[in-house]
Amino acid sequence: MSAIITDQFRILNSNNLVNSIGSTDSSYYTFVGLTNASDYNSNWDSLPPTPIDSFNNLNDVWDTIIALKKINKESDVRKVVRKIQWTSGTTYDMYRNDVSRNKTSIPSNQTNLYSSNFYVINSEYRVYICLNNGINPENNTGRPSLDEPTFTDLEPRTPGDSGDGYVWKYLYTIKPSEVVKFDSLNYIPVPLDWNSSEYDAVRENAETSGQLKIVTIEKRGSGLGAPRTYTNVNIVGDGTGGKATVVVGEDSSIESVNITSGGSGYTYGKLDLLSGGLVLNSGSVEPIFNVIIPPPGGHGSDIYRELGAYNILIYSRIENDPLNPDFVVGNKVARVGIVKDPKKFSSNQIATDDKYSAVYALKLIGPTNRNDYQNATFDNNQEINLTLEMIDAVFSISMPYNIFSIINFLISYSLNPISSILYIFKSKSAVDIKNLPDPHAGSKILRDFILAVSSIFILLVASKYSTVPP
């Protein structure tokens, strides 16, 4: 028996994750870590390895985390869809409810609606869905789009006078604050809460303006009689109220068809030409139409299902501040990821603060004078070999300075579980060396549930952010 995970299930999962991030019952954090990637793989910088999904590797991820930043639903999270920029001369797909491997999109030949190019973002960050791409029997793959849609009218319409045949419907405008955080080369954000009052007009239009919007002509037919306009042609199916106007041209074939009443409740439909007075005789060739069924609720009712918003983009700005200098922004890191519900050190309490350090603290004390290391200086990436409590350790200096003899470090057990390699960072707090906590208690943050890890090698700066692949 064959089975698939449907796109609608993916959309449901993305909704659930966003709602979970916003819940007071959960805490989600982005993290950075693994400053010593070259010790794991000398080619990590140029050929970062594929992340390994195993319990053993998760332990190593926890051991090498440096710091965590809380994810805020309102400011840091958006569902996103593919970025399809409007460009003059491009032939776009149109929305169709029947795109599948049995009836692919035109002209992109995709087997899935959400993989087709049926919507665009314009130069003013307005998003439109293409309801008609000029397709007809003479242009059965659609036509190039020549008029950029810029209007914000609620009803679908043509955007210009080029005659390209396109009909667009305005959906929403991306806010400037969202452009800064969430607009990327490949994705654009959709509104965080489509049910908010801000989008009432679009949703109400979907509910009240009539369900059906577009009927296309697949075959014009012939022998349909003298030129005439037929009104009140019923659209029959499992819905009610749908009507169209059909025009027969000079050549006794269908010239045009337009919806005059969208009706409601349709999951399929067909034009009943006889109801409008168009009678086919023995010499007629019946025309073929395609009634396009909008998504449930109509165009603009549920933006997430309409555009296929099953991806999520997380914005996380990693930077230091005077009160919490534990983000090592001057170092390279080779792992970024997301963790759910980490616990505070030596506690079962779920972390809720904005930032956390995930490394240990160590105070260097001289054998005879406690202040021997008060003004110690270190070169960047310098290694210091010491014996600590009869355990050989290698210190790798990641920051070329020391404050009040206190340094932060992490322990990479997976590389050398016996000699305990300690990687040192700038510190603001200390524990006495003989009271070092067991690193497998989770440093300053206890391990719980890692959602995603990316082994992308990045250089972290104050304004840098990274996203985790879906």
C-alpha positions in Angstrom: 0.0 0.0 0.0 1.4 3.4 -1.0 1.0 6.5 1.1 2.1 10.1 1.1 2.5 12.9 3.7 0.3 15.6 2.2 1.1 19.3 1.9 -1.9 20.1 4.1 -0.4 18.0 6.9 2.9 19.9 6.5 1.0 23.2 6.8 -0.8 21.9 9.9 2.6 21.0 11.4 4.0 24.4 10.7 1.0 26.0 12.3 1.4 23.8 15.4 5.1 24.7 15.7 4.5 28.4 15.4 1.7 28.2 18.0 4.0 26.1 20.3 6.7 28.7 20.1 4.2 31.4 21.2 2.9 29.2 24.0 3.8 30.0 27.6 4.2 26.3 28.2 7.3 26.0 26.0 10.6 27.8 25.5 12.4 27.7 22.2 16.0 28.8 21.7 18.5 29.2 18.9 22.0 28.2 19.7 25.5 28.5 18.4 28.4 26.2 19.0 31.4 24.1 17.9 34.2 26.6 17.6 36.8 23.9 17.0 35.3 22.4 13.8 38.7 21.8 12.2 39.4 19.3 15.1 36.5 17.2 13.9 37.1 17.6 10.2 40.0 19.5 8.6 37.8 20.3 5.6 34.8 21.6 7.6 35.4 25.1 6.4 35.0 24.2 2.7 33.0 21.0 2.9 30.8 21.1 6.0 29.5 17.6 6.7 25.8 16.6 6.7 24.4 16.7 10.3 24.2 13.3 12.0 20.9 12.4 13.6 21.8 10.1 16.5 21.7 10.2 20.3 25.5 10.1 20.4 25.8 13.1 18.1 23.1 15.0 20.1 25.3 14.6 23.2 28.2 16.1 21.3 26.0 19.0 20.1 25.1 19.7 23.7 28.7 19.5 24.8 29.8 22.1 22.3 27.0 24.7 22.6 28.3 28.1 23.5 25.2 30.2 24.0 21.5 30.3 23.4 19.0 33.1 22.4 15.3 32.8 23.1 12.9 32.8 20.1 10.0 35.2 20.3 7.0 34.3 18.2 5.9 37.9 17.5 9.3 39.2 16.4 11.4 36.2 15.4 9.1 33.7 13.6 7.3 33.8 10.3 5.8 31.2 8.0 7.4 31.6 4.5 6.7 30.6 0.9 8.9 30.5 -2.1 9.9 33.9 -3.5 8.6 34.4 -7.0 9.4 37.9 -8.2 7.3 39.5 -10.9 9.4 40.2 -14.0 8.0 41.5 -17.3 8.0 38.9 -20.1 7.8 35.9 -17.8 5.0 33.4 -18.3 3.6 32.5 -14.9 1.4 29.5 -13.9 -2.2 30.2 -12.9 -3.9 28.9 -9.8 -5.6 25.6 -10.5 -7.2 23.2 -8.1 -6.3 20.1 -10.1 -2.6 20.3 -10.4 -1.1 16.9 -9.9 1.2 14.3 -11.5 -1.8 13.5 -13.8 -2.4 17.1 -14.8 0.7 19.2 -14.3 0.9 23.0 -14.0 1.2 25.1 -17.2 3.8 26.1 -18.2 6.2 25.0 -15.4 5.1 21.4 -15.6 5.0 20.9 -11.9 3.1 18.0 -10.3 2.2 20.0 -7.2 0.5 23.4 -7.0 2.9 24.8 -4.4 5.9 24.0 -6.6 4.4 26.0 -9.5 4.8 29.7 -10.0 1.2 30.8 -9.5 1.8 33.9 -7.3 4.2 36.8 -7.3 5.7 39.5 -5.2 5.9 42.9 -7.0 8.5 45.7 -6.7 6.4 47.3 -3.8 6.4 44.0 -1.8 2.7 43.3 -2.6 1.7 39.7 -3.1 -0.7 38.6 -5.8 -2.1 35.3 -6.9 -2.4 34.6 -10.7 -6.0 33.6 -11.5 -5.5 33.6 -15.3 -2.3 33.6 -17.2 -3.8 34.3 -20.6 -4.3 30.7 -21.5 -6.7 29.8 -24.3 -6.9 27.4 -27.2 -4.4 29.5 -29.2 -2.0 29.9 -26.3 -2.3 26.7 -24.4 0.8 27.3 -22.3 -0.2 30.8 -21.3 1.3 34.1 -22.3 4.1 36.4 -21.0 3.0 38.8 -18.3 3.6 42.4 -19.4 1.7 44.5 -16.8 3.0 44.5 -13.3 0.1 44.2 -10.8 0.2 47.1 -8.3 -3.4 47.6 -7.3 -4.9 46.8 -3.9 -8.5 46.3 -5.0 -10.1 43.4 -3.4 -11.6 42.0 -6.6 -9.4 40.3 -9.2 -8.7 42.2 -12.3 -6.2 42.9 -15.1 -3.5 45.3 -14.1 -2.9 47.2 -17.3 -3.9 47.6 -20.9 -1.3 45.4 -22.7 -3.8 42.7 -23.4 -1.6 40.0 -21.9 -4.8 38.2 -20.6 -3.6 38.1 -17.0 -6.0 38.4 -14.1 -4.4 38.9 -10.6 -5.9 39.0 -7.1 -4.2 41.1 -4.4 -3.6 39.3 -1.2 -1.3 41.3 1.2 1.6 43.6 1.5 4.8 42.6 3.4 5.5 45.1 6.1 8.9 47.0 6.1 9.8 45.4 9.5 9.2 42.0 8.0 11.2 42.8 4.8 14.3 43.6 7.0 14.1 40.3 8.9 12.4 37.8 6.7 12.7 38.7 3.0 15.5 36.6 1.5 16.7 35.4 -1.8 14.5 32.3 -1.8 11.6 33.1 0.6 9.0 35.7 1.5 7.0 35.9 4.7 3.3 35.6 5.0 1.5 37.5 7.8 1.9 36.0 11.3 -1.8 36.1 12.1 -4.1 36.0 9.0 -7.1 36.1 11.3 -6.3 39.5 12.7 -8.5 42.5 12.0 -5.8 43.9 9.8 -6.8 41.4 7.1 -10.5 41.4 7.7 -11.3 43.0 4.3 -9.5 40.3 2.3 -11.0 37.5 4.2 -14.5 39.0 4.1 -14.2 39.5 0.4 -13.4 35.8 0.0 -16.5 34.9 1.9 -19.0 37.4 0.4 -17.9 38.2 -3.2 -18.8 34.8 -4.7 -16.7 31.7 -4.7 -16.0 31.2 -8.4 -13.8 33.7 -10.3 -12.4 32.1 -13.5 -13.6 29.9 -16.3 -11.1 29.1 -19.1 -11.8 27.9 -22.6 -10.1 24.6 -23.6 -11.8 24.2 -26.9 -13.9 27.0 -28.6 -16.3 24.6 -30.4 -17.9 25.4 -33.7 -21.2 25.8 -35.5 -22.7 27.6 -32.5 -24.8 30.0 -34.5 -24.9 33.7 -35.1 -22.8 36.1 -32.9 -24.6 36.5 -29.6 -24.1 37.1 -25.9 -25.6 34.5 -23.6 -26.2 35.6 -20.0 -27.2 33.7 -16.9 -25.5 30.5 -18.0 -25.8 28.3 -15.0 -22.7 26.7 -13.5 -23.9 23.3 -12.3 -22.2 21.0 -9.8 -22.4 20.5 -6.1 -22.6 24.2 -5.4 -25.3 26.8 -6.1 -25.6 30.3 -7.5 -22.8 30.3 -10.1 -23.5 32.0 -13.4 -21.5 33.1 -16.4 -21.8 35.1 -19.6 -20.8 33.4 -22.8 -20.1 35.3 -26.0 -20.3 33.5 -29.4 -18.2 35.4 -32.0 -18.4 36.0 -35.8 -16.9 32.5 -36.5 -19.7 30.8 -34.6 -17.3 29.7 -31.8 -16.8 30.8 -28.2 -15.1 34.1 -28.1 -15.1 34.7 -24.3 -16.6 33.5 -21.0 -16.8 35.4 -17.7 -18.2 34.7 -14.3 -21.0 37.0 -13.4 -22.0 35.4 -10.1 -19.5 33.3 -8.1 -22.0 31.3 -6.1 -20.9 29.1 -3.3 -20.3 25.5 -2.2 -18.6 24.2 -5.3 -16.0 21.5 -5.4 -16.6 20.9 -9.1 -18.6 22.7 -11.8 -19.6 22.7 -15.4 -21.3 25.3 -17.7 -24.9 24.4 -18.6 -25.1 26.2 -22.0 -28.7 25.2 -22.6 -29.8 27.1 -19.4 -28.5 30.3 -21.0 -30.3 29.6 -24.3 -27.3 28.3 -26.3 -28.7 25.3 -28.1 -26.3 22.9 -29.9 -27.6 21.4 -33.1 -26.5 18.4 -35.0 -23.7 20.2 -36.8 -22.3 21.8 -33.7 -19.0 20.9 -32.0 -19.4 21.4 -28.3 -17.0 23.8 -26.6 -15.0 22.7 -23.6 -14.6 24.9 -20.5 -12.6 24.5 -17.3 -14.3 25.9 -14.2 -11.5 26.8 -11.7 -12.4 25.9 -8.1 -10.8 28.2 -5.5 -9.3 26.8 -2.3 -11.7 26.1 0.6 -13.3 29.4 1.7 -12.3 31.2 -1.5 -9.2 33.2 -2.5 -7.8 35.0 0.5 -9.7 33.0 3.1 -6.7 31.1 4.4 -3.4 32.5 3.1 -1.4 29.6 4.5 -3.2 26.9 2.7 -3.6 29.0 -0.5 0.1 29.7 -0.9 1.4 26.5 0.8 3.1 28.0 3.9 4.7 24.9 5.3 8.2 26.4 5.9 9.1 28.5 8.8 11.9 31.1 9.0 13.5 31.9 12.3 15.3 35.3 12.8 17.9 35.2 15.5 20.3 38.1 16.0 23.3 37.1 18.0 25.0 40.0 19.8 26.5 40.9 23.1 25.4 43.5 25.5 27.1 45.0 28.6 25.0 42.8 31.0 25.5 39.6 29.1 28.8 39.3 27.2 28.6 35.5 26.9 27.9 35.5 23.1 31.3 35.0 21.6 30.7 37.1 18.5 34.4 37.2 17.4 34.7 33.5 16.9 33.8 31.2 14.1 31.1 28.7 14.9 30.2 25.6 12.9 26.8 24.7 14.4 23.6 26.5 14.7 20.3 25.0 15.7 17.1 25.1 17.7 16.4 23.6 21.0 13.1 23.2 22.9 12.7 23.6 26.7 16.3 23.6 27.9 16.5 23.6 31.7 18.5 25.9 33.9 21.8 24.5 35.4 21.2 22.3 38.5 17.5 22.7 38.2 14.4 21.2 36.6 13.1 24.7 35.8 12.7 25.4 32.1 14.8 28.3 30.9 12.8 31.5 30.1 15.4 34.3 30.0 16.3 36.0 26.8 19.9 34.7 26.7 22.0 32.0 28.2 25.6 30.9 28.3 26.2 27.2 27.9 29.8 27.0 28.9 31.7 26.5 32.2 33.6 29.2 34.0 37.1 28.7 35.4 39.3 31.0 37.5 43.0 30.8 37.1 44.8 30.9 40.5 48.5 30.9 40.9 50.2 28.2 43.1 51.5 30.8 45.6 49.8 34.0 44.7 46.1 34.0 43.8 46.6 37.0 41.5 49.4 35.5 39.3 47.1 35.4 36.3 45.4 38.7 37.0 47.0 40.3 34.0 47.6 37.2 31.9 47.4 37.6 28.1 46.9 35.0 25.5 47.4 34.8 21.8 44.4 34.0 19.6 44.0 30.2 19.3 46.9 29.5 21.7 46.9 26.2 23.4 48.0 25.8 27.0 48.8 22.3 28.5 48.0 22.0 32.1 47.4 19.3 34.7 44.2 19.9 36.6 43.4 17.6 39.5 45.7 15.0 38.0 43.9 15.2 34.6 45.8 16.4 31.6 44.0 19.1 29.7 44.6 21.1 26.6 43.3 24.7 26.7 42.6 26.3 23.3 42.3 30.1 23.7 39.5 31.3 21.5 39.6 34.9 22.7 42.9 36.8 23.0 42.2 38.3 26.4 41.2 37.4 30.0 39.2 39.4 32.4 40.0 39.1 36.1 41.6 35.7 35.6 38.3 34.2 34.7 37.8 32.3 31.5 34.8 30.4 30.0 35.3 27.0 28.4 33.6 24.0 27.0 34.7 20.3 27.2 34.7 18.3 24.0 34.4 14.7 25.3 33.7 13.2 21.9 37.2 14.2 20.7 39.1 13.1 23.8 37.1 11.7 26.7 40.1 10.9 28.8 42.2 14.1 28.6 39.3 16.4 28.5 40.1 19.1 25.9 38.9 22.5 27.2 38.2 25.3 24.8 38.4 28.7 26.5 36.2 31.8 25.9 35.8 35.1 27.5 34.0 34.9 30.9 32.0 36.9 33.3 31.4 34.4 36.1 33.6 31.7 37.8 33.6 28.5 39.7 36.6 27.2 41.7 38.6 24.7 39.6 38.2 21.9 42.1 34.4 22.3 41.9 34.0 22.0 38.2 30.5 20.6 37.3 30.2 17.4 35.3 29.8 18.6 31.7 27.3 15.9 31.1 25.0 17.6 33.5 24.6 20.1 30.6 26.9 23.0 31.4 24.8 26.1 32.4 21.9 24.7 30.3 20.7 21.1 30.8 20.0 19.1 27.6 16.4 18.3 26.7 15.1 18.4 23.1 17.1 19.5 20.0 14.8 20.2 17.1 17.3 21.0 14.3 21.0 21.3 13.8 22.9 22.8 10.8 26.6 22.1 10.3 27.0 25.3 8.3 30.3 27.1 8.9 29.6 30.8 9.5 31.4 33.8 10.9 29.2 35.3 13.5 28.9 39.1 13.7 26.5 41.3 15.5 24.0 41.6 12.7 24.4 38.1 11.4 21.4 35.7 11.5 21.0 32.2 10.3 18.0 30.0 9.5 17.6 26.3 10.0 16.5 24.3 6.9 13.1 22.7 7.0 
